[in-house]
């Protein structure tokens, strides 16, 4: 706000909400600055039961992606009656998937540089979340769906990784060993985040251009205290989420360590405490 007070400022323009506009306009008026306020709403695209499917899809894509979705009156949300929701969503998702982002000079590019991500497309009748598991273990790729993921990707497969460039809104990195974090940063879409919770034995080398081009962010998080831990346990209990483990006796701890070094495991090893009596 203080910048409006600078004598070099001749005008102020704002695109935003009413509350912010009120403060900016007041400050501009106090300094006798010209001001224009573009106060956008939550523009809705409404689909009724008798709508022509093909014509609706054509105008839905135009409403959302005209000027690459950066138009101030672009559709912000889609309200679809329940009876045609699945059919519309299937067609809409397929059409959006064909919009290949990339270099605007490339003839194969259907979506050039944009200032917003696609996560502002709200289908209020449904909420979809896709989870992809990245792993260096081929065993876990095959087991990804059992773990709850929609897809498993072998991170050492360059072709498989390339398919996911600029696709993710959020990546949680749990790797506790040295790895190339840049391989995952480039998988983020614009303005999206990778959060690191695994602590490697050596510092990770980061290419800052992966942040600059794409306005991506990189953050970290520790485990929570007792309150947050209890909150997590309550959540898991309510949703029936349990841990998959491999239970071993203490007598096999050396064998387990060797398997850990070789990467020959799917789940966390847990030592059966009753086996301590046998060891004694």
Secondary structure, DSSP 4 states (H G I P E B T S, - for coil): -GGGGSTT--EEEEEE-HHHHHHHHHHHHHTT-EEEEEE----EEEE-TTS-HHHHHHHHHHHHHGGGGT-TTS--EEEE-HHHHHHHHHHHHHHHHT--BS-TTSTT-SB---SS-GGG-EETT------EEEES-HHHHHHTTTTT-SEEEETT-HHHHHTTTT-EEEEEE---S---THHHHTTEEEEEEEEE----SSPPP--THHHHTTT-EEEE-----HHHHHHHHHHHHHHT----EEEEEGGGHHHHHHHHHHT--SSEEEEETTHHHHH-
